[in-house]
């Protein structure tokens, strides 16, 4: 809209949303695909989800890197790298630990 206005062209028509389907991976060789005309689950849906994901990546380098990482993770049964595990090494300071000592200015 802005680019058309700056260039002096007429604005494009109204936005129209078209749902193209839903894909979700839920584990190793487990996914669901619902394209309206096609519903698949399991390993086939997992492979389809991967293909669609790689298709929408920008650039050959990104596609190759993602495929290589996924292939290595698949072969080595590596768990997801986005998991947060473990405990905090120390608890965050309490509010009285953040307050200045009596008789001392804040920041001294």
N, C-alpha and C positions, 0 to 999 in steps of 0.2 A: 504494500500500500504506500509506504513512504517512498520507496524507489520510484514507483510510478508517478507519484505526485511531484518529486524532484525533477524527473525527466519530462514532465508535462504530458504524460500519457493518462488515459482514463484508468481508474482503479480496476483491479481484477474483480470478478464476480464474488458473491458471498461465499464464505468458507463452508464447506460441506464435509462432515466427518464420515468416513467409510471404514467400518471395522473390518480388518483383513484377517482376523483370527487371533487365537491365543495359543501361546506356547509356553510351557513351564517345565524346567528340569527339577526333579525331586530326588535325585540320587544317581548312583552309578547304574547306568543302563536302565534308568527309570525316568520317564517324562510323559507329559500329556500334550497332545496337539488337538486343537479344535479350530478348523478352518471354515466351519459351517457345512461345507460339502464333504469334508473329510474329518473323521475323528479317529485318532490313533493313540495308543498308550503302550508303555513298555520300552523295549530296546529300540524298536523302529522309530518311535517318537523321539527317543533320546538322540539318535543319529540325525534325524531330521532337524531337531532343535539346534544341534551343533552346526549343521550345514547352513541353516538360516542365519545363525549368529555370525558365522564367518563371512557370509555373503554381505552382510550389512556393515562390516568393518571397512574403514577407509584405508586404502593403500595396500599394496602387495606385501610390503614389509610387515605390517601389522597382522595380516592374515597368516603369513608364514610363521611369525613368532607365536601367535596364538595356537596354531595347529601343532607346532613343535612342542610347546609347553603342555598342551593337552595330551599329546601322544606320550610324552615322558611321564606325566602324572598317571596316565592310564596303565602304562607298563609297570610302573613302580608302586602302584596302589597308594600313591601319595595322597594324604588327606588335603582338604581345602586349605588354602593359604590365608583365607580371610577369617578363620576361626580365632576367637579370642579365648585362650585357655589359661589356667593357672590362677594364682592368687596375687594380690598386691603385696609388694615387699614391705611396705609400711602403710599405716593408715594415714589419711590426710590430716593436717593439723587441725585441732579444735579451735573454736573462736577465741578462747582465752589465750591460746598460744600465739594468736595473731595480734592481740592487743598489746600496746606499748607497756613497758614496765611502769609501775607507779612512780611518779616524780620525774620521769624522763619524757621529753617531747617525742612525738611520733616520728619515726624515721631516724632516731639518734642511735 
